[in-house]
Amino acid sequence: MPYHGVSAVPAKAVFKSTFADVRFRDRAEWERCVRDIWEGATHREERYGALALTDHKVAKPYQTPASIVLYEDMIVSGAWWDYVDTIAIHRVGPILLAYPDEMKPIMREWSTCDNMWKRRTSILSQVSFKDRIDLDLLYACIEPNISSTEFFLRKAIGWALRQHAWRDPDEVVRYVTANEDRLSGLSLREALKNVSKMAKGKPKRVVDKDDDDDNEE
């Protein structure tokens, strides 16, 4: 799908203006609107608009497991890191945090499914959780993918571990050491980046950014 060539800042301004007075009767009407924009898009920025509508203040009550099918469809049809990572971290993640009993089995299921982007989502869903992370869930989602040759899964594993290293570098070093024969070189390097930074006294970020448009190891 091509771009219009509109950069992020003016695009966000357009979305803010366009959706300023939007209101929905219920979750179904909101989802229909999101799907209409997403499925009718001819350029990538239009799908960014659909993502913006999922983050609108009026959509807050709809961020429940009932919306996971919508996000799953967007992940599968979007099938690229710029869409998928936003959904994984900022849509699926908060729902996982708020509804762990319903969402943990879904993340475990996604981690073993045939769709690589759903697998990536399961690994990245806790990237912003800080001390609230469920390491058992993270490791369970990494395990089926730990020996994958897929770049985007290898990078996701490294990113998730790298982010947790800000909170608990010793645990990340322990996990990497225990699994170094199975982790890819890319995952190993990414996982230990923040351990090296902390040793040098560099400041901590809230959430690290990943540059997956560079898909070469």
N, C-alpha and C positions, 0 to 999 in steps of 0.2 A: 504494500500500500504506500503510495507516494506522500510526500509532505507538501503542504501549502508554502512552507518556508517561514512560518511565523514562530518566533522564538518564545521561550517560556514566559517571560514577563508580560509582553502584550497579550499572549494567549490567555493567561490567567485573568488579566483585566477584562478581556472579552467575556470570559465565563462568569466572572463576578457580576458584570453588568447584565448579562443575559438572564442569569438566574436570580437576580436581586429580589424579585417579587414572587418567585415561584412558590406555589403551595400545592399540596397533594391531599386528596381525601383520605387515602389509606396507602398501605405498603404496596398493594397491587398496582395502583395508579403510578406510584413512583417507579416501580420496576418496569412497567410498560414504557414509561418515558425514557428511562436509561437504556432499555433494549432498543427502542426506536432509534435513538441517536447512535448507539454502538453499531447496530446491524445495518443502519442506513449510511454509515460513514463511507466516504470515498477517499479521505485523506486522514493521516494519522492524528493530526491535531483535533479532528472532530471526535475521535475516540478519547482523546485527552479530556474533551468536554464531557463525555459520558462519565469518565472517572471523576471529574470535578463534581458532577451532580451526585455521585454516590457519597461524596464528602461534604455535601451541603448541610447546613445546620438542620434543615427540615428532614433530612434523611437519618438523623441520629437515632430516632426511635426504631428504625428499621434495621439497625445493625445487630441482628440476631441470627441464630442458626437458620432461620427461615430464608435468609438471603444468600446462603452458601451456594445454592444451585445457580443463582445468577452469577456470582463471582466465579464459580467453576466454569460456567459457559464462557465467561470473558477471558479466563485464563487459557482455556483450550483454543478458542478462536483467535485470541490476541497473539499467542505463541511467540512472544519476544520479550526480552528482559525489561524493556521500559514500561510495558503494561503490567507484566506479571509481578515484578518486584513491588510496584506500588500496591497492587492488590494483596500480595502476600503479607507485606509488612504493615500496611495501613488500613486494610479492610479485614482480611482473614485474621490477622494477629489480634486485634482488639476483640473480635468475637470469641476467639479461642481463650483469651484472658478472662472475659466476662462469663463465658459458658463452657468451662473446661470439661465437664462431664459429657456434654454432647459433642464437643469438638475434638477432643483427643482421639477418640476412635476414628474420626474422619481423617485426621492428619496421619495416623498410622496407616490407614487404608491407602491414602494418596501416596504415601512414601513407597509403596510397592506396586502402584498401578502402571499401566502401559504408557501413560502420558508423561513425558519428561518434565513438562512445565508444572504439572501438579506435584510431581516429586520435589521439584525445586521449591515450590511454595511450602510444602510440609517442612522442609529444612529451614527456610528463612522466616517462617511465621513468628518465631520468638525473638527475632533480632533486636527488637526494641524493649524487651521485657526487663532487662537489668536483673535485679535481685529476685524478680518473680519468675525467672526462667525455670522450667521443668527440665532438668538435665536428662532424666530418664527418657522423656519424650524426645528431646533433641537427639540423643544417641540412638533411640529406636528408629527415628526417621533417617538418620545418617546411615545406619547399618546396612540396609538393602542397597545403598548407593555407594558404599565406601570404595568399591573397586570399579566403579563405572568409568568408562572412557569418555563419557559425555563432558565436554568442557564446562557447560553451564551447571552441571551437578558438582563437578570437582570444585568449581569456583564458589558455589553456594556453601559447600561443606567448609571450605576455608574461611569464608566470610562469617558464617555463624560462629565458628570457633574463635575467630579473631575478635569478634564483638564481645564474646564472653570473657576473653582474656583481659579486658579492661577491669572486670569485676573479680576474676579469680584466675590469675595467670598460672598458678601452680596446678590447678585442675586441668587447664588446657595442655600444659606441658606433660602432665601425667597421661592424659588421653592420647596425645600425639605420640608419646614414647611407646605406649602400649600397642598402638596401631600403626606404627611407622612403616611396617612391611606391607600394609594394605592400603594406606592412604597414598594418593598420587603426589608427585612432587609439587604440583600446583597447590593442592590442598594443604600440604605441609608448610609451604612458604607463606601462604596467606594466613594460616592459623597462628603462626608464630610472629607475625609482623608486629603486633601490639606488645608482645612480650619484650621484643627488642626496643621498641619505643619507650616503654615504661622503664626499662633499665637505663635509658638515656635521659630520663626525666622529662619526656615530652608530655604536654597536656592531654587530658582525656576528652574524647568526643562523646556526644550523646549517642549517635548512631553513625558508624562508619559508612561511607558511600562506596559503592562498588562500580567499577567501570567495565561492564561486560560487553560494551560495544567493541572492545579490543579482544577478539576471540582467538588470540594466538597465545599459546603457552610460551 
